[in-house]
């Protein structure tokens, strides 16, 4: 991972001592300041001090910076920015705080603000190696290879034991076709930590581009042998097979990666290229579409490159003629997941989905696919089949009722067989909302996703929380769908929807089913009315929320009227 900065490399500035008669607070202060201490111990110590409200000035800035770094590690970037900004106000010269806030800005897609923080930190301390590396990753994503190379070199100059700077410079040298220089950098990285997985994983790609396939496969195979579920390494090996022209082996690896993580953008984009090479353009478009859509503003470098390829090829392969889809054809996929195997079942979603499916048929949708209690694999199969239908339609609508929540900034819908022992399992066990967006993406006019799924996370009581992901126990996060897409939540982001009482349909599905049948209500206004109805019916406990909109130059009606 290119921009993940180990916290051992984040050097906190020591503050001024505070007088205290409490030995515990004194011990906590020493631990909070100690940049060599175990990070979790530092977090606990700093939180104790902040809770006791015994810190001021630079000491408080140090404690807030540790808190902010913990939030960055949990991907709670909004609160991290707020916390680190307070710390900057208390100690404007703390370059570690500036660097940490830069990381948080970068992860929220605010690269200009991130660059400003990195630059300011370097102005204050030109020998601080970490911000050079972080600035270089932004330059690398922007395609400014020479600037990235210069920054990584400066990071190495001032922090020669910073392994990520060496592997990042190796990667940019690979992109600049300085393969010998890249291999030399990987060798230096091995001197620091010969077991670091990013060395073999990335060197595999470098050797592949050099045409040294035996050495490439030796690196990738050794890493995969140690970590059979390492999707990053499997994708890298697939790319090398593709370079070699062995499309069968590449396809096998991409399929293996997707079996482990059906949401993998890299695997979908890579498999799309194989299908395109083999002239299977329908399959290529389907995979490109699944890789093309993003609801976040930040991608890791490899994901960003794969997504850009998918977007470019999808545009090239998508028919642009007005007659590409039959006029007026409307299709829908309705999913109700209730019979969960590993958490408490939900009685309402199957009922709600049947209600909505019936209403859509009544108002003239030519195809309504109604399914319930989908496992992970069947969920993705249903989305793939529906995407084929959407490609032939003007309207494509997906309605989903069931468990759903946000983890690490990504919204997920939960199959009935999902097992989330650890928060990061969501990446492989659940269905990213982007995949649902992709399923409606081929429709010519209306691309609508309706989510009656803002319920409490049922896995929260037993799920192990890691330092690398933030888990939201309730609701979905806010999103920014692309132009021409409309996503409707049954409850505002971060809040939960209410199920119906005593076997009744949910307030949201009840209001939606009623209003859809009313003639001559334009779709944007219809969801405003549904919002008001639910808000009133739940006595101001639940407020649906709509993101995006269909194309603006035309009105759209479920029932046009006379």
For each residue, the residues with C-beta under 8 A, 3 or more apart:
1: 4 198 300
2: 137 140 164 168 171 300 301 302
3: 103 106 107 134 137 300
4: 1 164
5: 9 10 103 130 133 134 164
6: 9 10 164
7: 10 39 69 73
8: 39
9: 5 6 130 159 162 164
10: 5 6 7 35 69 96 99 100 130
11: 35 96 128 130
12: 33 35 62 65 66 94 96
13: 58 62 91 94 95 96
14: 33 35 62
15: 33 57 58 59 60 61 62 91
16: 57 58 59
17: 29 59
18: 29 54 55 56 59
19:
20: 25 26 29 54
21:
22: 25 26
23: 26 27
24: 27 28 48
25: 20 22 28 29 48 49 52 54
26: 20 22 23 29 30
27: 23 24 30 31 45
28: 24 25 31 32 45 46 48 49
29: 17 18 20 25 26 32 33 45 49 59
30: 26 27 33 34
31: 27 28 34 37 41 42 44 45
32: 28 29 42 45 46 49 59 62 63 66
33: 12 14 15 29 30 59 62
34: 30 31 37 42
35: 10 11 12 14
36:
37: 31 34 41 42 45
38: 41 42
39: 7 8 42 43 69 70
40: 43 44 467
41: 31 37 38 44 45
42: 31 32 34 37 38 39 45 46 66
43: 39 40 46 47 66 67 70
44: 31 40 41 47 48
45: 27 28 29 31 32 37 41 42 48 49
46: 28 32 42 43 49 50 62 63 64 66 67
47: 43 44 50 51 63 67
48: 24 25 28 44 45 51 52
49: 25 28 29 32 45 46 52 54 55 59 63
50: 46 47 53 55 60 63 64 67
51: 47 48
52: 25 48 49
53: 50
54: 18 20 25 49
55: 18 49 50 59 60 63
56: 18 59 60
57: 15 16 60 61 90 91
58: 13 15 16 61 62 90 91 94
59: 15 16 17 18 29 32 33 49 55 56 62 63
60: 15 50 55 56 57 63 64 87 90
61: 15 57 58 64 65 87 88 90 91 94 97
62: 12 13 14 15 32 33 46 58 59 65 66 87 91 94
63: 32 46 47 49 50 55 59 60 66 67
64: 46 50 60 61 67 68 83 84 86 87 90 97
65: 12 61 62 68 69 84 87 94 96 97 100
66: 12 32 42 43 46 62 63 69 70
67: 43 46 47 50 63 64 70 71 83
68: 64 65 71 72 80 83 84 87 97 100 101 104
69: 7 10 39 65 66 72 73 80 100
70: 39 43 66 67 73 74 467
71: 67 68 74 76 77 79 80 83 104 470
72: 68 69 75 76 77 80 100 103 104 107
73: 7 69 70 467 468
74: 70 71 467 468 469 470 471
75: 72 107 408 409 468 469 470
76: 71 72 79 80 470
77: 71 72 80 81 104 107 108 409
78: 81 82 108
79: 71 76 82 83
80: 68 69 71 72 76 77 83 84 100 101 104
81: 77 78 84 85 101 104 105 108
82: 78 79 85 86
83: 64 67 68 71 79 80 86 87
84: 64 65 68 80 81 87 88 97 100 101 104
85: 81 82 88 89 101
86: 64 82 83 89 90
87: 60 61 62 64 65 68 83 84 90 91 94 97
88: 61 84 85 91 92 94 97 98 101
89: 85 86 92
90: 57 58 60 61 64 86 87
91: 13 15 57 58 61 62 87 88 94 97
92: 88 89
93: 124
94: 12 13 58 61 62 65 87 88 91 97 98
95: 13 98 99 121 122 124 125 128 131
96: 10 11 12 13 65 99 100 121
97: 61 64 65 68 84 87 88 91 94 100 101
98: 88 94 95 101 102 117 118 120 121 124 131
99: 10 95 96 102 103 117 118 121 128 130 131 134
100: 10 65 68 69 72 80 84 96 97 103 104
101: 68 80 81 84 85 88 97 98 104 105 117
102: 98 99 105 106 113 114 115 116 117 118 121 131 134
103: 3 5 72 99 100 106 107 114 134
104: 68 71 72 77 80 81 84 100 101 107 108
105: 81 101 102 108 110 111 113 114 117
106: 3 102 103 109 110 111 114 134 137 138 298
107: 3 72 75 77 103 104 298
108: 77 78 81 104 105 297 298
109: 106 296 297 298
110: 105 106 113 114 297
111: 105 106 114 115 138 141 142
112: 115 116
113: 102 105 110 116 117
114: 102 103 105 106 110 111 117 118 134 138
115: 102 111 112 118 119 135 138
116: 102 112 113 119 120
117: 98 99 101 102 105 113 114 120 121 131
118: 98 99 102 114 115 121 122 131 132 134 135 138
119: 115 116 122 123 135
120: 98 116 117 123 124
121: 95 96 98 99 102 117 118 124 125 128 131
122: 95 118 119 125 126 128 131 132 135
123: 119 120 126
124: 93 95 98 120 121
125: 95 121 122 128
126: 122 123
127: 158
128: 11 95 99 121 122 125 131 132 158
129: 132 133 154 155 156 157 158 159 162 165
130: 5 9 10 11 99 133 134 155 159 162
131: 95 98 99 102 117 118 121 122 128 134 135
132: 118 122 128 129 135 136 151 152 154 155 158 165
133: 5 129 130 136 137 151 152 155 159 162 164 165 168
134: 3 5 99 102 103 106 114 118 130 131 137 138
135: 115 118 119 122 131 132 138 139 151
136: 132 133 139 140 147 148 149 150 151 152 155 165 168 172
137: 2 3 106 133 134 140 141 148 168 301
138: 106 111 114 115 118 134 135 141 142
139: 135 136 142 144 145 147 148 151
140: 2 136 137 143 144 145 148 168 171 172 175 301
141: 111 137 138 301 304
142: 111 138 139
143: 140
144: 139 140 147 148
145: 139 140 148 149 172 175 176
146: 149 150 176
147: 136 139 144 150 151
148: 136 137 139 140 144 145 151 152 168 172
149: 136 145 146 152 153 169 172 173 176
150: 136 146 147 153 154
151: 132 133 135 136 139 147 148 154 155
152: 132 133 136 148 149 155 156 165 168 169 172
153: 149 150 156 157 169
154: 129 132 150 151 157 158
155: 129 130 132 133 136 151 152 158 159 162 165 168
156: 129 152 153 159 160 162 165 166 169
157: 129 153 154 160
158: 127 128 129 132 154 155
159: 9 129 130 133 155 156 162 165
160: 156 157
161: 192
162: 9 129 130 133 155 156 159 165 166
163: 166 167 189 192 193 196
164: 2 4 5 6 9 133 167 168 198
165: 129 132 133 136 152 155 156 159 162 168 169
166: 156 162 163 169 170 185 186 188 189 192
167: 163 164 170 171 185 186 189 196 198 199 202
168: 2 133 136 137 140 148 152 155 164 165 171 172
169: 149 152 153 156 165 166 172 173 182 185
170: 166 167 173 174 181 182 183 185 186 189 202 203 206
171: 2 140 167 168 174 175 182 202 301
172: 136 140 145 148 149 152 168 169 175 176
173: 149 169 170 176 178 179 181 182 185
174: 170 171 177 178 179 182 202 205 206 209
175: 140 145 171 172
176: 145 146 149 172 173
177: 174 209
178: 173 174 181 182
179: 173 174 182 183 206 209 210
180: 183 184
181: 170 173 178 184 185
182: 169 170 171 173 174 178 179 185 186 203 206
183: 170 179 180 186 187 203 206 207
184: 180 181 187 188
185: 166 167 169 170 173 181 182 188 189
186: 166 167 170 182 183 189 190 199 202 203 206
187: 183 184 190 191
188: 166 184 185 191 192
189: 163 166 167 170 185 186 192 193 196 199
190: 186 187 193 194 196 199
191: 187 188 194
192: 161 163 166 188 189 196
193: 163 189 190 196 199
194: 190 191 199
195:
196: 163 167 189 190 192 193 199
197: 200 201 223 227 230 233
198: 1 164 167 201 202
199: 167 186 189 190 193 194 196 202 203
200: 197 203 204 219 220 222 223 233
201: 197 198 204 205 219 220 223 230 232 233 236
202: 167 170 171 174 186 198 199 205 206 236
203: 170 182 183 186 199 200 206 207 219
204: 200 201 207 208 216 217 219 220 223 233 236 237 240
205: 174 201 202 208 209 216 236 239 240
206: 170 174 179 182 183 186 202 203 209 210 216
207: 183 203 204 210 212 213 215 216 219 240
208: 204 205 211 212 213 216 239 240 243 244
209: 174 177 179 205 206 243
210: 179 206 207
211: 208
212: 207 208 215 216
213: 207 208 216 217 240 243 244
214: 217 218
215: 207 212 218 219
216: 204 205 206 207 208 212 213 219 220 240
217: 204 213 214 220 221 237 240
218: 214 215 221 222
219: 200 201 203 204 207 215 216 222 223
220: 200 201 204 216 217 223 224 233 236 237 240
221: 217 218 224 225 237
222: 200 218 219 225 226
223: 197 200 201 204 219 220 226 227 230 233
224: 220 221 227 228 230 233 234 237
225: 221 222 228
226: 222 223
227: 197 223 224 230 233
228: 224 225
229: 260
230: 197 201 223 224 227 233 234
231: 234 235 257 260 261 264 267
232: 201 235 236 302
233: 197 200 201 204 220 223 224 227 230 236 237
234: 224 230 231 237 238 253 256 257 260 267
235: 231 232 238 239 253 254 257 264 266 267 270 302
236: 201 202 204 205 220 232 233 239 240
237: 204 217 220 221 224 233 234 240 241 253
238: 234 235 241 242 249 250 251 253 254 257 267 270
239: 205 208 235 236 242 243 250 270
240: 204 205 207 208 213 216 217 220 236 237 243 244
241: 237 238 244 246 247 249 250 253
242: 238 239 245 246 247 250 270 273 274
243: 208 209 213 239 240
244: 208 213 240 241
245: 242
246: 241 242 249 250
247: 241 242 250 251 274 277 278
248: 251 252
249: 238 241 246 252 253
250: 238 239 241 242 246 247 253 254 270 274
251: 238 247 248 254 255 271 274
252: 248 249 255 256
253: 234 235 237 238 241 249 250 256 257
254: 235 238 250 251 257 258 267 270 271 274
255: 251 252 258 259 271
256: 234 252 253 259 260
257: 231 234 235 238 253 254 260 261 264 266 267
258: 254 255 261 262 264 267 268 271
259: 255 256 262
260: 229 231 234 256 257 264 428
261: 231 257 258 264 267 427 428
262: 258 259 376 377 380 428 431 435
263: 427 428 431 432 434 435
264: 231 235 257 258 260 261 267 268
265: 268 269 291 299 303 306 307 310
266: 235 257 269 270 291 302 303 306
267: 231 234 235 238 254 257 258 261 264 270 271
268: 258 264 265 271 272 287 288 290 291 306 310
269: 265 266 272 273 287 288 291 306 307 309 310
270: 235 238 239 242 250 254 266 267 273 274 306
271: 251 254 255 258 267 268 274 275 287
272: 268 269 275 276 283 284 285 286 287 288 291 310 313
273: 242 269 270 276 277 284 309 313
274: 242 247 250 251 254 270 271 277 278
275: 271 272 278 280 281 283 284 287
276: 272 273 279 280 281 284 313 317
277: 247 273 274
278: 247 274 275
279: 276
280: 275 276 283 284
281: 275 276 284 285 317
282: 285 286 388 391
283: 272 275 280 286 287
284: 272 273 275 276 280 281 287 288 313 317
285: 272 281 282 288 289 314 317 318 391 442
286: 272 282 283 289 290 384 387 388
287: 268 269 271 272 275 283 284 290 291 310
288: 268 269 272 284 285 291 292 310 311 313 314 317
289: 285 286 292 293 310 314 387 438 441 442
290: 268 286 287 293 387 434 435 438
291: 265 266 268 269 272 287 288 306 307 310 438
292: 288 289 307 310 311 314 438 441
293: 289 290 434 437 438 441 482
294: 299 307 434
295: 410 411 433 434 437 479 480 481
296: 109 299 409 410
297: 108 109 110 480
298: 106 107 108 109
299: 265 294 296 303 304 307
300: 1 2 3 303 304
301: 2 137 140 141 171 304 305
302: 2 232 235 266 305 306
303: 265 266 299 300 306 307
304: 141 299 300 301 307 308
305: 301 302 308 309
306: 265 266 268 269 270 291 302 303 309 310
307: 265 269 291 292 294 299 303 304 310 311
308: 304 305 311 312
309: 269 273 305 306 312 313
310: 265 268 269 272 287 288 289 291 292 306 307 313 314
311: 288 292 307 308 314 315
312: 308 309 315 316
313: 272 273 276 284 288 309 310 316 317
314: 285 288 289 292 310 311 317 318
315: 311 312 318
316: 312 313
317: 276 281 284 285 288 313 314
318: 285 314 315 442
319: 324
320: 324
321: 324
322:
323:
324: 319 320 321 444
325: 329 391 392 393 394 443 444
326: 329 392 393 394
327: 394
328: 394
329: 325 326 366 392 393 394 395
330: 364 365 366 367 393 394 395 396 397 446
331: 365 366 367 368 369 386 389 390 392 393 395 396 397 443
332: 357 360 365 367 368 369 395 396 397 398 399
333: 369 371 382 383 386 389 397 398 399 439
334: 353 354 356 357 360 368 369 370 371 398 399
335: 353 371 372 374 379 382 398 399 400 401 402
336: 349 350 351 352 353 354 370 371 372 373 401 402
337: 340 346 349 350 372 373 374 400 401 402 403 413 414 415 416
338: 345 346 347 348 349 350 372 373 401 402 416
339: 345 350 372 373 416
340: 337 343 344 345 346 403 414 416 418 458
341: 416 417
342: 417 418 419
343: 340 403 458 459
344: 340 458
345: 338 339 340
346: 337 338 340 349 401 402 403 455 499
347: 338 350 351 499 503
348: 338 351 352 401 499 500 505 506
349: 336 337 338 346 352 353 372 401 402 452
350: 336 337 338 339 347 353 354 372 373 401
351: 336 347 348 354 355 500 503 505
352: 336 348 349 355 356 401 452 500 505 506 509
353: 334 335 336 349 350 356 357 370 372 399 401
354: 334 336 350 351 357 358 370
355: 351 352 358 359 505 509 510 513
356: 334 352 353 359 360 399 450 509 512 513
357: 332 334 353 354 360 361 368 370 399
358: 354 355 361 362
359: 355 356 362 363 512 513 516 517
360: 332 334 356 357 363 365 368 397 399 516
361: 357 358 365 368
362: 358 359 517
363: 359 360 516 517 558 559
364: 330 559
365: 330 331 332 360 361 368 395 397
366: 329 330 331 393
367: 330 331 332 389 393
368: 331 332 334 357 360 361 365
369: 331 332 333 334 382 385 386 389
370: 334 336 353 354 357
371: 333 334 335 336 374 378 382
372: 335 336 337 338 339 349 350 353
373: 336 337 338 339 350 416
374: 335 337 371 378 379 382 415 416
375: 378 379 415 416 417
376: 262 379 380 415 417 418 429 430 431
377: 262 380 381
378: 371 374 375 381 382 415
379: 335 374 375 376 382 383 413 415 431
380: 262 376 377 383 384 431 435
381: 377 378 384 385
382: 333 335 369 371 374 378 379 385 386
383: 333 379 380 386 387 431 435 436 438 439
384: 286 380 381 387 388 439
385: 369 381 382 388 389
386: 331 333 369 382 383 389 390 396 398 439 440
387: 286 289 290 383 384 390 391 438 439 440 441 442
388: 282 286 384 385 391 392
389: 331 333 367 369 385 386 392 393 396
390: 331 386 387 393 396 439 440 441 442 443 447
391: 282 285 325 387 388 442 443
392: 325 326 329 331 388 389
393: 325 326 329 330 331 366 367 389 390 396 443 444
394: 325 326 327 328 329 330 443 444 445 446
395: 329 330 331 332 365 443 445 446 448 556
396: 330 331 332 386 389 390 393 439 440 441 442 443 446 447 448
397: 330 331 332 333 360 365 440 446 448 449 450
398: 332 333 334 335 386 436 439 440 448 449 450
399: 332 333 334 335 353 356 357 360 450 452
400: 335 337 404 413 436 449 450 451 452 453
401: 335 336 337 338 346 348 349 350 352 353 452 453 506 509
402: 335 336 337 338 346 349 413 414 416 453
403: 337 340 343 346 413 414 453 455 457 458
404: 400 411 412 413 414 451 453 454 455 476
405: 411 412 414 455 456 457 472 473 474 475 476
406: 409 410 411 412 472 475 476 477 493
407: 410 412 423 424 426 469 470 471 472
408: 75 423 424 426 468 469 470 471
409: 75 77 296 406 470 477
410: 295 296 406 407 426 427 432 433 434
411: 295 404 405 406 432 433 476 477 479
412: 404 405 406 407 426 430 431 432 433
413: 337 379 400 402 403 404 430 431 433 436 451 453
414: 337 340 402 403 404 405 418 430 431
415: 337 374 375 376 378 379 418 429 430 431
416: 337 338 339 340 341 373 374 375 402
417: 341 342 375 376
418: 340 342 376 414 415 429 430 459
419: 342 425 429
420: 423 425 426 429 430 459 463
421: 425 462 463 464
422: 425 463 464 466
423: 407 408 420 426 463 464 465 466 469 471
424: 407 408 427 466 468 469
425: 419 420 421 422 428 429
426: 407 408 410 412 420 423 429 430
427: 261 263 410 424 430
428: 260 261 262 263 425
429: 376 415 418 419 420 425 426
430: 376 412 413 414 415 418 420 426 427
431: 262 263 376 379 380 383 412 413 414 415 435 436
432: 263 410 411 412 435
433: 295 410 411 412 413 436 437 449 451 476 479 487
434: 263 290 293 294 295 410 437 438
435: 262 263 290 380 383 431 432 438 439
436: 383 398 400 413 431 433 439 440 449
437: 293 295 433 434 440 441 447 449 481 485 487
438: 289 290 291 292 293 383 387 434 435 441
439: 333 383 384 386 387 390 396 398 435 436
440: 386 387 390 396 397 398 436 437 443 447 448 449 485
441: 289 292 293 387 390 396 437 438 447 485
442: 285 289 318 387 390 391 396
443: 325 331 390 391 393 394 395 396 440 446 447
444: 324 325 393 394
445: 394 395 484 550 551 554 556
446: 330 394 395 396 397 443 486 523 550 556
447: 390 396 437 440 441 443 484 485 486 550
448: 395 396 397 398 440 485 486 487 488 523 550
449: 397 398 400 433 436 437 440 485 486 487 488
450: 356 397 398 399 400 488 490 512
451: 400 404 413 433 454 476 487 488 489 490
452: 349 352 399 400 401 490 497 506 508 509
453: 400 401 402 403 404 413 476 490 497
454: 404 451 474 475 476 489 490 491 492 493 495 496 497
455: 346 403 404 405 458 496 497 499
456: 405 460 473 474 496
457: 403 405 460 463 471 472 473 474
458: 340 343 344 403 455
459: 343 418 420 462 463
460: 456 457 463 471 473
461:
462: 421 459
463: 420 421 422 423 457 459 460 471
464: 421 422 423
465: 423 469 471
466: 422 423 424 469
467: 40 70 73 74
468: 73 74 75 408 424
469: 74 75 407 408 423 424 465 466
470: 71 74 75 76 407 408 409
471: 74 407 408 423 457 460 463 465
472: 405 406 407 457 475 477 494
473: 405 456 457 460
474: 405 454 456 457 494 495 496
475: 405 406 454 472 489 491 492 493 494 495 496
476: 404 405 406 411 433 451 453 454 479 489 493 494
477: 406 409 411 472 493 494
478: 493 547
479: 295 411 433 476 487 493 547
480: 295 297 547 548
481: 295 437 485 486 487 547 548
482: 293 485 548
483: 548 551
484: 445 447 548 550 551
485: 437 440 441 447 448 449 481 482 548
486: 446 447 448 449 481 523 527 546 547 548 549 550
487: 433 437 448 449 451 479 481 546 547 548
488: 448 449 450 451 527 530 544 545 546 547
489: 451 454 475 476 492 493 544 545 546 547
490: 450 451 452 453 454 497 506 508 534 542 544
491: 454 475 495 496 497 508 542 543 544 545
492: 454 475 489 495 543 544 545
493: 406 454 475 476 477 478 479 489 545
494: 472 474 475 476 477
495: 454 474 475 491 492 542 543
496: 454 455 456 474 475 491 542
497: 452 453 454 455 490 491 506 507 508 542
498: 506 507 538 541 542
499: 346 347 348 455 506
500: 348 351 352 503 504 505 506 507 509 510
501: 504
502:
503: 347 351 500
504: 500 501 510
505: 348 351 352 355 500 509 510 513
506: 348 352 401 452 490 497 498 499 500 509 510
507: 497 498 500 510 511 533 534 537 538 542
508: 452 490 491 497 511 512 530 534 542 544
509: 352 355 356 401 452 500 505 506 512 513
510: 355 500 504 505 506 507 513 514 537
511: 507 508 514 515 529 530 533 534 537
512: 356 359 450 508 509 515 516 530
513: 355 356 359 505 509 510 516 517
514: 510 511 517 518 533
515: 511 512 518 521 526 529 530 533
516: 359 360 363 512 513 526 558 559
517: 359 362 363 513 514 558 559
518: 514 515 521 526 559
519: 557 559 560 561 562
520: 557 559 560 561
521: 515 518 525 526 529 557 558 559
522: 525 526 555 556 557
523: 446 448 486 526 527 550 555 556 557 558
524: 527 528 546 549 550
525: 521 522 528 529
526: 515 516 518 521 522 523 529 530 558
527: 486 488 523 524 530 531 544 546
528: 524 525 531 532 546
529: 511 515 521 525 526 532 533
530: 488 508 511 512 515 526 527 533 534 544
531: 527 528 534 535 543 544 545 546
532: 528 529 535 536
533: 507 511 514 515 529 530 536 537
534: 490 507 508 511 530 531 537 538 542 543 544
535: 531 532 538 540 542 543 544
536: 532 533 539 540
537: 507 510 511 533 534
538: 498 507 534 535 541 542
539: 536
540: 535 536 543
541: 498 538
542: 490 491 495 496 497 498 507 508 534 535 538
543: 491 492 495 531 534 535 540
544: 488 489 490 491 492 508 527 530 531 534 535
545: 488 489 491 492 493 531
546: 486 487 488 489 524 527 528 531 549
547: 478 479 480 481 486 487 488 489
548: 480 481 482 483 484 485 486 487
549: 486 524 546 552
550: 445 446 447 448 484 486 523 524 554 556
551: 445 483 484 554
552: 549
553:
554: 445 550 551
555: 522 523
556: 395 445 446 522 523 550
557: 519 520 521 522 523 560 561
558: 363 516 517 521 523 526
559: 363 364 516 517 518 519 520 521
560: 519 520 557
561: 519 520 557
562: 519
